[in-house]
Amino acid sequence: MKKDKEPSLATQIDHDVKLKSRYRRWTFGLGGLIVLALVSIGILCLGYYKGIGTIDRFDPFLSYKVGYTKLPSEKEISPNNKATNGYWTAWFTDNTMGNEWTKLTLTTGLNPGVKDPYVMAYHKGSYVKVARIVPRTYINQTYISNLAALDALLNHKGNTATNNHDLKKFKTQIHVSDTVQ
């Protein structure tokens, strides 16, 4: 008699059960990795749009930029200011075209005697790695005119019909990609 080469029904059911558990482990493993990737991307996006510097520091999709702004008054940046502990917030222009702006919160200390001081910040999103006080003569004139245009917009100088829309954007957002002129 020839032996039947086909496995018995019990062996086949046992094999199917083992495959089912293997597929279940793979499905949960891959599903977990996909959920982890989506949560990570969500956290990075949240950090960027809410301006959370701690998250932006580790965001691999952001690159470092150099931004410039005018140094605020000594009263505002003083480390003795109990309300802010020397931290201050301002809009920084990130390129000469004037179409990339970032609202940064940082501390620089007091002006060491620089005439017409500006602040140069090396930042990644809202995370400021280095901030230095530099004289106006070290900065490209285009950056200075961009900052003057933003100052005019924020202080309601000029046409108020167009300022209301732009002013609302600059009050509510952390990053703006729009030309200010």
C-alpha positions as CSV (number, residue, x, y, z in Angstrom):
1,M,0.0,0.0,0.0
2,K,1.1,3.5,-0.8
3,K,1.2,5.9,2.1
4,D,-0.9,9.0,1.5
5,K,1.5,12.0,1.1
6,E,-1.2,14.5,2.1
7,P,-1.1,15.6,5.8
8,S,-3.9,14.6,8.0
9,L,-6.7,17.1,8.8
10,A,-5.4,17.7,12.3
11,T,-1.9,18.4,11.1
12,Q,-3.2,20.9,8.5
13,I,-5.4,22.7,11.1
14,D,-2.4,22.9,13.5
15,H,-0.2,24.4,10.7
16,D,-3.0,26.9,9.9
17,V,-3.2,28.0,13.5
18,K,0.5,28.5,13.7
19,L,0.5,30.6,10.5
20,K,-2.5,32.7,11.9
21,S,-0.6,33.5,15.1
22,R,2.5,34.5,13.0
23,Y,0.5,36.7,10.8
24,R,-1.2,38.3,13.8
25,R,2.2,39.1,15.4
26,W,3.4,40.6,12.1
27,T,0.2,42.7,11.7
28,F,0.4,44.1,15.2
29,G,4.1,44.7,14.9
30,L,3.8,46.6,11.5
31,G,0.6,48.4,12.8
32,G,2.5,49.5,15.9
33,L,5.4,50.8,13.8
34,I,3.0,52.8,11.6
35,V,1.2,54.3,14.6
36,L,4.5,55.2,16.2
37,A,5.7,56.9,12.9
38,L,2.4,58.8,12.6
39,V,2.5,59.9,16.3
40,S,6.2,61.0,15.9
41,I,5.3,63.1,12.8
42,G,2.3,64.6,14.5
43,I,4.5,65.6,17.5
44,L,7.1,67.2,15.2
45,C,4.3,69.1,13.3
46,L,2.7,70.2,16.6
47,G,6.1,71.5,17.9
48,Y,6.7,73.5,14.7
49,Y,3.2,75.1,14.5
50,K,3.0,75.8,18.2
51,G,6.6,77.1,18.4
52,I,7.8,74.6,21.0
53,G,11.6,75.0,20.9
54,T,12.3,71.7,22.7
55,I,10.6,69.7,20.0
56,D,12.1,71.8,17.1
57,R,15.5,71.1,18.5
58,F,15.2,67.4,17.6
59,D,13.1,67.8,14.4
60,P,15.2,66.2,11.6
61,F,13.0,68.0,8.9
62,L,14.0,71.5,10.0
63,S,17.3,73.2,9.1
64,Y,19.2,75.8,10.9
65,K,18.7,79.4,9.8
66,V,20.1,82.8,10.7
67,G,17.6,85.5,11.6
68,Y,17.9,89.1,12.5
69,T,15.9,91.6,14.5
70,K,16.4,94.9,16.3
71,L,17.4,94.6,20.0
72,P,14.5,95.7,22.3
73,S,14.9,98.2,25.1
74,E,17.1,97.4,28.1
75,K,14.0,97.3,30.4
76,E,12.5,94.5,28.3
77,I,15.7,92.3,28.0
78,S,17.0,92.8,31.5
79,P,17.8,89.6,33.5
80,N,16.5,91.5,36.6
81,N,13.0,91.6,35.1
82,K,11.0,89.3,37.4
83,A,8.2,88.8,34.9
84,T,10.3,87.5,32.0
85,N,13.7,86.6,33.6
86,G,15.4,88.3,30.7
87,Y,13.6,86.3,28.0
88,W,11.9,88.4,25.2
89,T,10.0,87.6,22.0
90,A,10.4,89.3,18.6
91,W,9.9,88.6,14.9
92,F,13.1,87.6,13.1
93,T,13.6,87.9,9.4
94,D,15.2,84.7,8.0
95,N,16.1,85.7,4.5
96,T,16.9,88.7,2.4
97,M,13.7,88.3,0.4
98,G,11.7,89.2,3.4
99,N,9.3,86.3,3.0
100,E,10.3,84.0,5.9
101,W,9.6,85.2,9.4
102,T,9.9,83.4,12.8
103,K,8.7,84.6,16.2
104,L,11.5,83.6,18.6
105,T,11.7,83.8,22.4
106,L,15.3,84.1,23.6
107,T,17.6,85.8,26.0
108,T,20.7,87.8,25.1
109,G,21.6,89.7,28.1
110,L,22.2,93.4,28.2
111,N,23.8,95.4,25.4
112,P,27.6,95.4,25.9
113,G,27.8,98.9,24.4
114,V,27.1,98.2,20.7
115,K,25.8,101.3,18.8
116,D,22.5,100.6,17.1
117,P,22.3,97.0,18.2
118,Y,20.6,94.1,16.4
119,V,20.3,90.5,17.3
120,M,21.6,87.7,15.1
121,A,20.0,84.3,16.1
122,Y,21.0,80.9,14.8
123,H,17.8,78.9,15.1
124,K,16.0,75.8,14.0
125,G,12.3,76.5,14.1
126,S,11.6,78.0,17.5
127,Y,14.8,76.6,19.1
128,V,17.5,79.2,19.4
129,K,21.0,77.7,19.5
130,V,23.0,80.9,19.6
131,A,22.0,84.6,19.8
132,R,24.5,87.4,19.5
133,I,24.2,91.2,19.7
134,V,25.8,92.7,16.6
135,P,26.0,96.3,15.3
136,R,23.8,97.5,12.4
137,T,26.9,97.8,10.1
138,Y,27.3,94.0,10.2
139,I,23.8,93.4,8.7
140,N,22.8,93.5,5.1
141,Q,20.7,96.6,4.3
142,T,17.9,94.4,2.9
143,Y,17.3,92.7,6.3
144,I,17.1,96.2,7.9
145,S,14.5,97.4,5.4
146,N,12.5,94.2,5.9
147,L,12.5,94.8,9.7
148,A,11.5,98.4,9.2
149,A,8.6,97.2,6.9
150,L,7.4,94.8,9.6
151,D,7.7,97.4,12.3
152,A,5.5,99.8,10.2
153,L,3.0,97.0,9.7
154,L,2.8,96.0,13.4
155,N,2.6,99.7,14.5
156,H,-0.3,100.4,12.1
157,K,1.7,102.8,9.9
158,G,0.4,103.0,6.4
159,N,-2.7,101.6,4.8
160,T,-4.9,100.1,7.5
161,A,-7.2,98.3,5.0
162,T,-4.4,95.8,4.2
163,N,-2.8,95.9,7.6
164,N,-5.7,94.3,9.5
165,H,-5.4,91.0,7.6
166,D,-1.6,90.9,7.8
167,L,-1.5,92.2,11.4
168,K,-3.9,89.4,12.5
169,K,-1.5,86.8,10.9
170,F,1.5,88.2,12.7
171,K,-0.3,88.2,16.1
172,T,-1.6,84.6,15.9
173,Q,1.1,82.6,14.1
174,I,4.7,81.6,15.0
175,H,6.1,81.1,11.4
176,V,5.0,83.3,8.5
177,S,6.0,82.8,4.9
178,D,4.8,86.0,3.4
179,T,6.5,89.1,2.0
180,V,6.1,92.2,4.1
181,Q,6.5,95.4,2.1
